Amino acid sequence: MRGLAVWPNGLFQLGEALLVFVVGVVVGVEMERRRP
């Protein structure tokens, strides 16, 4: 975890937001595909 502490806080928050966005899109697409 030492490496993460060196990162600028803004960059870490941006990466976390991007990850949440991508997961949300994937879940949304999967739900659309399962819809009859």
PyMOL Python script that loads the backbone (N, CA, C, O; Angstrom):
from pymol import cmd

cmd.read_pdbstr("""\
ATOM      1  N   MET A   1       0.832  -1.209   0.000  1.00  0.00           N
ATOM      2  CA  MET A   1       0.000   0.000   0.000  1.00  0.00           C
ATOM      3  C   MET A   1       0.867   1.260   0.000  1.00  0.00           C
ATOM      4  O   MET A   1       0.359   2.365  -0.191  1.00  0.00           O
ATOM      5  N   ARG A   2       2.162   1.093   0.212  1.00  0.00           N
ATOM      6  CA  ARG A   2       3.072   2.241   0.269  1.00  0.00           C
ATOM      7  C   ARG A   2       3.075   2.994  -1.061  1.00  0.00           C
ATOM      8  O   ARG A   2       3.148   4.223  -1.076  1.00  0.00           O
ATOM      9  N   GLY A   3       2.999   2.275  -2.161  1.00  0.00           N
ATOM     10  CA  GLY A   3       3.013   2.914  -3.482  1.00  0.00           C
ATOM     11  C   GLY A   3       1.800   3.814  -3.708  1.00  0.00           C
ATOM     12  O   GLY A   3       1.912   4.877  -4.317  1.00  0.00           O
ATOM     13  N   LEU A   4       0.642   3.380  -3.213  1.00  0.00           N
ATOM     14  CA  LEU A   4      -0.577   4.176  -3.416  1.00  0.00           C
ATOM     15  C   LEU A   4      -0.502   5.510  -2.678  1.00  0.00           C
ATOM     16  O   LEU A   4      -1.017   6.517  -3.163  1.00  0.00           O
ATOM     17  N   ALA A   5       0.139   5.522  -1.505  1.00  0.00           N
ATOM     18  CA  ALA A   5       0.215   6.743  -0.700  1.00  0.00           C
ATOM     19  C   ALA A   5       1.026   7.823  -1.419  1.00  0.00           C
ATOM     20  O   ALA A   5       0.860   9.012  -1.146  1.00  0.00           O
ATOM     21  N   VAL A   6       1.911   7.405  -2.343  1.00  0.00           N
ATOM     22  CA  VAL A   6       2.749   8.363  -3.070  1.00  0.00           C
ATOM     23  C   VAL A   6       1.946   9.079  -4.158  1.00  0.00           C
ATOM     24  O   VAL A   6       2.269  10.205  -4.537  1.00  0.00           O
ATOM     25  N   TRP A   7       0.914   8.426  -4.649  1.00  0.00           N
ATOM     26  CA  TRP A   7       0.092   9.027  -5.713  1.00  0.00           C
ATOM     27  C   TRP A   7      -0.559  10.320  -5.245  1.00  0.00           C
ATOM     28  O   TRP A   7      -0.893  10.464  -4.068  1.00  0.00           O
ATOM     29  N   PRO A   8      -0.739  11.259  -6.168  1.00  0.00           N
ATOM     30  CA  PRO A   8      -1.560  12.444  -5.843  1.00  0.00           C
ATOM     31  C   PRO A   8      -2.984  11.994  -5.515  1.00  0.00           C
ATOM     32  O   PRO A   8      -3.542  11.124  -6.185  1.00  0.00           O
ATOM     33  N   ASN A   9      -3.555  12.592  -4.487  1.00  0.00           N
ATOM     34  CA  ASN A   9      -4.887  12.190  -4.037  1.00  0.00           C
ATOM     35  C   ASN A   9      -5.928  12.333  -5.141  1.00  0.00           C
ATOM     36  O   ASN A   9      -6.813  11.488  -5.272  1.00  0.00           O
ATOM     37  N   GLY A  10      -5.827  13.400  -5.938  1.00  0.00           N
ATOM     38  CA  GLY A  10      -6.803  13.635  -7.014  1.00  0.00           C
ATOM     39  C   GLY A  10      -6.775  12.525  -8.050  1.00  0.00           C
ATOM     40  O   GLY A  10      -7.819  12.117  -8.557  1.00  0.00           O
ATOM     41  N   LEU A  11      -5.577  12.035  -8.367  1.00  0.00           N
ATOM     42  CA  LEU A  11      -5.451  10.976  -9.369  1.00  0.00           C
ATOM     43  C   LEU A  11      -6.094   9.693  -8.860  1.00  0.00           C
ATOM     44  O   LEU A  11      -6.763   8.981  -9.610  1.00  0.00           O
ATOM     45  N   PHE A  12      -5.884   9.404  -7.565  1.00  0.00           N
ATOM     46  CA  PHE A  12      -6.469   8.199  -6.974  1.00  0.00           C
ATOM     47  C   PHE A  12      -7.994   8.285  -6.995  1.00  0.00           C
ATOM     48  O   PHE A  12      -8.664   7.300  -7.308  1.00  0.00           O
ATOM     49  N   GLN A  13      -8.551   9.456  -6.663  1.00  0.00           N
ATOM     50  CA  GLN A  13     -10.006   9.635  -6.667  1.00  0.00           C
ATOM     51  C   GLN A  13     -10.547   9.508  -8.084  1.00  0.00           C
ATOM     52  O   GLN A  13     -11.631   8.959  -8.281  1.00  0.00           O
ATOM     53  N   LEU A  14      -9.801  10.011  -9.085  1.00  0.00           N
ATOM     54  CA  LEU A  14     -10.227   9.919 -10.472  1.00  0.00           C
ATOM     55  C   LEU A  14     -10.279   8.450 -10.906  1.00  0.00           C
ATOM     56  O   LEU A  14     -11.232   8.022 -11.557  1.00  0.00           O
ATOM     57  N   GLY A  15      -9.257   7.693 -10.543  1.00  0.00           N
ATOM     58  CA  GLY A  15      -9.232   6.268 -10.889  1.00  0.00           C
ATOM     59  C   GLY A  15     -10.380   5.515 -10.239  1.00  0.00           C
ATOM     60  O   GLY A  15     -10.982   4.635 -10.854  1.00  0.00           O
ATOM     61  N   GLU A  16     -10.681   5.863  -8.993  1.00  0.00           N
ATOM     62  CA  GLU A  16     -11.764   5.191  -8.281  1.00  0.00           C
ATOM     63  C   GLU A  16     -13.106   5.521  -8.944  1.00  0.00           C
ATOM     64  O   GLU A  16     -13.948   4.639  -9.108  1.00  0.00           O
ATOM     65  N   ALA A  17     -13.307   6.785  -9.324  1.00  0.00           N
ATOM     66  CA  ALA A  17     -14.543   7.194  -9.982  1.00  0.00           C
ATOM     67  C   ALA A  17     -14.686   6.495 -11.335  1.00  0.00           C
ATOM     68  O   ALA A  17     -15.781   6.078 -11.714  1.00  0.00           O
ATOM     69  N   LEU A  18     -13.572   6.370 -12.057  1.00  0.00           N
ATOM     70  CA  LEU A  18     -13.590   5.709 -13.363  1.00  0.00           C
ATOM     71  C   LEU A  18     -13.960   4.238 -13.201  1.00  0.00           C
ATOM     72  O   LEU A  18     -14.734   3.701 -13.993  1.00  0.00           O
ATOM     73  N   LEU A  19     -13.412   3.589 -12.180  1.00  0.00           N
ATOM     74  CA  LEU A  19     -13.715   2.177 -11.921  1.00  0.00           C
ATOM     75  C   LEU A  19     -15.202   2.001 -11.612  1.00  0.00           C
ATOM     76  O   LEU A  19     -15.840   1.089 -12.138  1.00  0.00           O
ATOM     77  N   VAL A  20     -15.752   2.865 -10.766  1.00  0.00           N
ATOM     78  CA  VAL A  20     -17.175   2.797 -10.418  1.00  0.00           C
ATOM     79  C   VAL A  20     -18.032   3.005 -11.661  1.00  0.00           C
ATOM     80  O   VAL A  20     -19.041   2.321 -11.837  1.00  0.00           O
ATOM     81  N   PHE A  21     -17.642   3.944 -12.527  1.00  0.00           N
ATOM     82  CA  PHE A  21     -18.370   4.221 -13.761  1.00  0.00           C
ATOM     83  C   PHE A  21     -18.383   3.006 -14.683  1.00  0.00           C
ATOM     84  O   PHE A  21     -19.428   2.624 -15.208  1.00  0.00           O
ATOM     85  N   VAL A  22     -17.206   2.403 -14.873  1.00  0.00           N
ATOM     86  CA  VAL A  22     -17.092   1.233 -15.755  1.00  0.00           C
ATOM     87  C   VAL A  22     -17.936   0.071 -15.219  1.00  0.00           C
ATOM     88  O   VAL A  22     -18.635  -0.597 -15.982  1.00  0.00           O
ATOM     89  N   VAL A  23     -17.869  -0.167 -13.906  1.00  0.00           N
ATOM     90  CA  VAL A  23     -18.661  -1.249 -13.305  1.00  0.00           C
ATOM     91  C   VAL A  23     -20.155  -0.975 -13.503  1.00  0.00           C
ATOM     92  O   VAL A  23     -20.920  -1.888 -13.812  1.00  0.00           O
ATOM     93  N   GLY A  24     -20.561   0.265 -13.327  1.00  0.00           N
ATOM     94  CA  GLY A  24     -21.970   0.636 -13.518  1.00  0.00           C
ATOM     95  C   GLY A  24     -22.435   0.395 -14.945  1.00  0.00           C
ATOM     96  O   GLY A  24     -23.545  -0.089 -15.164  1.00  0.00           O
ATOM     97  N   VAL A  25     -21.594   0.730 -15.913  1.00  0.00           N
ATOM     98  CA  VAL A  25     -21.940   0.518 -17.326  1.00  0.00           C
ATOM     99  C   VAL A  25     -22.067  -0.971 -17.620  1.00  0.00           C
ATOM    100  O   VAL A  25     -23.010  -1.399 -18.285  1.00  0.00           O
ATOM    101  N   VAL A  26     -21.113  -1.762 -17.124  1.00  0.00           N
ATOM    102  CA  VAL A  26     -21.147  -3.215 -17.366  1.00  0.00           C
ATOM    103  C   VAL A  26     -22.403  -3.828 -16.754  1.00  0.00           C
ATOM    104  O   VAL A  26     -23.058  -4.655 -17.389  1.00  0.00           O
ATOM    105  N   VAL A  27     -22.741  -3.437 -15.540  1.00  0.00           N
ATOM    106  CA  VAL A  27     -23.941  -3.966 -14.881  1.00  0.00           C
ATOM    107  C   VAL A  27     -25.192  -3.555 -15.660  1.00  0.00           C
ATOM    108  O   VAL A  27     -26.103  -4.364 -15.836  1.00  0.00           O
ATOM    109  N   GLY A  28     -25.242  -2.321 -16.122  1.00  0.00           N
ATOM    110  CA  GLY A  28     -26.382  -1.843 -16.898  1.00  0.00           C
ATOM    111  C   GLY A  28     -26.549  -2.622 -18.195  1.00  0.00           C
ATOM    112  O   GLY A  28     -27.664  -2.987 -18.568  1.00  0.00           O
ATOM    113  N   VAL A  29     -25.447  -2.874 -18.877  1.00  0.00           N
ATOM    114  CA  VAL A  29     -25.494  -3.624 -20.137  1.00  0.00           C
ATOM    115  C   VAL A  29     -25.950  -5.063 -19.879  1.00  0.00           C
ATOM    116  O   VAL A  29     -26.762  -5.605 -20.630  1.00  0.00           O
ATOM    117  N   GLU A  30     -25.431  -5.672 -18.829  1.00  0.00           N
ATOM    118  CA  GLU A  30     -25.823  -7.050 -18.492  1.00  0.00           C
ATOM    119  C   GLU A  30     -27.316  -7.123 -18.185  1.00  0.00           C
ATOM    120  O   GLU A  30     -27.986  -8.065 -18.609  1.00  0.00           O
ATOM    121  N   MET A  31     -27.842  -6.148 -17.458  1.00  0.00           N
ATOM    122  CA  MET A  31     -29.273  -6.150 -17.130  1.00  0.00           C
ATOM    123  C   MET A  31     -30.108  -5.991 -18.391  1.00  0.00           C
ATOM    124  O   MET A  31     -31.162  -6.614 -18.516  1.00  0.00           O
ATOM    125  N   GLU A  32     -29.652  -5.166 -19.327  1.00  0.00           N
ATOM    126  CA  GLU A  32     -30.373  -4.986 -20.593  1.00  0.00           C
ATOM    127  C   GLU A  32     -30.387  -6.283 -21.394  1.00  0.00           C
ATOM    128  O   GLU A  32     -31.402  -6.622 -22.002  1.00  0.00           O
ATOM    129  N   ARG A  33     -29.273  -7.010 -21.403  1.00  0.00           N
ATOM    130  CA  ARG A  33     -29.181  -8.246 -22.172  1.00  0.00           C
ATOM    131  C   ARG A  33     -30.065  -9.333 -21.583  1.00  0.00           C
ATOM    132  O   ARG A  33     -30.620 -10.147 -22.322  1.00  0.00           O
ATOM    133  N   ARG A  34     -30.205  -9.355 -20.247  1.00  0.00           N
ATOM    134  CA  ARG A  34     -31.020 -10.396 -19.602  1.00  0.00           C
ATOM    135  C   ARG A  34     -32.507 -10.110 -19.716  1.00  0.00           C
ATOM    136  O   ARG A  34     -33.329 -10.997 -19.486  1.00  0.00           O
ATOM    137  N   ARG A  35     -32.857  -8.894 -20.063  1.00  0.00           N
ATOM    138  CA  ARG A  35     -34.275  -8.531 -20.169  1.00  0.00           C
ATOM    139  C   ARG A  35     -34.918  -9.339 -21.309  1.00  0.00           C
ATOM    140  O   ARG A  35     -34.346  -9.426 -22.395  1.00  0.00           O
ATOM    141  N   PRO A  36     -36.092  -9.925 -21.073  1.00  0.00           N
ATOM    142  CA  PRO A  36     -36.734 -10.742 -22.125  1.00  0.00           C
ATOM    143  C   PRO A  36     -37.148  -9.930 -23.348  1.00  0.00           C
ATOM    144  O   PRO A  36     -37.695 -10.485 -24.301  1.00  0.00           O
TER     145      PRO A  36
END
""", "prot")
cmd.dss("prot")
cmd.show_as("cartoon", "prot")
cmd.util.cbc("prot")
cmd.orient("prot")
